[in-house]
Each structure stands twice: as structure tokens, then as C-alpha cells.
């Protein structure tokens, strides 16, 4: 499933703001990797409840930047049988 992960330059639900300029900035661990791509492989959580792997609802398999809309889109794996409401919402 593909969904808009977040928009740059807007206040997120947890109060953070990610400037668009940071999304394409080289990741500190690998200067060839833009920072938005570090979302790939991350676990998917809801409501910022990320303190335990058991709360993960899925995983990000691909991230892409949208410079026109100023956002990041993620393709995710979600277990639709375990989390049908979440899967429907993403679709």
C-alpha cells in the first residue's frame, strides 16, 4: 500500500516540523543516501506508539520524495488480516 507519510514544513501530530530541505539532505551515516530514504525498512506504527516492536503494524518497503507537493510517500506492508481498519484507511 502506498500512502503519504508526512508533509514537509508542516507541524506533525507529535509537534515536530521537518523542513523540506532536510528531506534531500545527505544522511549522516551514508552521504550518498538522501535522508528521506532512511524510512525504508522502518517499522510502521500508529499514533507515535513506537516504544515496542510488538506495537508495529507493518514495515516501510519504499520511500520517495514528491518535490511538487513537498512530502514523502511510502509504500508499506501492512497485515490486512491483523489490522483491517488500518489497511482500509491506507487504501
C-alpha positions in Angstrom: 0.0 0.0 0.0 1.2 3.5 -0.8 0.4 6.5 1.4 1.6 10.0 2.1 3.9 9.5 5.1 4.2 13.2 6.0 4.4 16.7 4.6 7.4 18.9 5.0 7.2 22.3 6.6 4.0 21.4 8.5 3.5 20.6 12.1 3.2 16.9 12.6 0.9 15.2 15.2 3.8 15.0 17.6 4.7 18.7 17.3 7.7 18.2 15.1 8.3 20.1 11.8 10.6 18.6 9.1 11.9 21.2 6.7 11.7 20.2 3.1 15.4 21.0 2.7 16.2 18.2 5.3 14.5 15.5 3.2 17.0 15.5 0.4 20.0 16.3 2.6 22.6 13.6 2.7 22.2 11.2 5.5 25.0 11.4 8.1 25.7 7.6 8.0 26.0 7.5 4.2 26.5 10.7 2.3 25.1 9.1 -0.9 21.7 8.4 0.7 19.1 11.2 1.0 17.7 11.4 4.5 14.1 10.6 3.4 15.3 7.1 2.2 16.2 6.2 5.8 12.4 5.5 6.2 12.9 2.3 4.1 13.0 -0.7 6.4 11.4 1.2 9.3 8.6 -0.4 11.2 5.1 1.2 10.8 3.5 2.5 14.0 0.3 4.4 14.6 -0.1 7.4 17.0 3.7 7.6 17.5 3.5 4.5 19.8 6.9 3.3 18.8 8.3 2.2 22.1 8.0 -1.5 21.4 8.4 -3.7 18.3 5.3 -5.6 19.3 3.2 -2.5 18.5 4.5 -2.3 14.9 1.7 -2.6 12.3 3.9 -3.2 9.3 7.0 -2.0 7.5 8.1 0.6 5.0 9.5 -1.0 1.9 10.0 2.1 -0.3 10.1 5.8 0.2 10.0 8.5 -2.4 10.1 12.3 -2.3 7.5 14.4 -4.0 9.1 17.8 -4.6 5.9 19.3 -6.1 3.7 18.5 -3.0 6.6 18.8 -0.6 6.0 15.4 1.0 7.3 11.8 1.3 5.2 8.9 0.0 5.9 5.4 1.4 5.0 2.0 0.1 4.3 -0.2 3.1 3.5 -3.7 4.0 0.5 -4.0 6.4 -1.0 -7.2 7.6 -4.6 -6.6 6.5 -6.0 -9.6 8.3 -4.5 -8.4 11.6 -5.2 -4.6 11.1 -8.1 -4.4 8.6 -9.2 -0.9 9.6 -5.7 0.5 9.1 -5.3 -1.3 5.8 -8.6 0.1 4.6 -7.6 3.6 5.7 -4.3 3.4 3.8 -6.1 2.1 0.7 
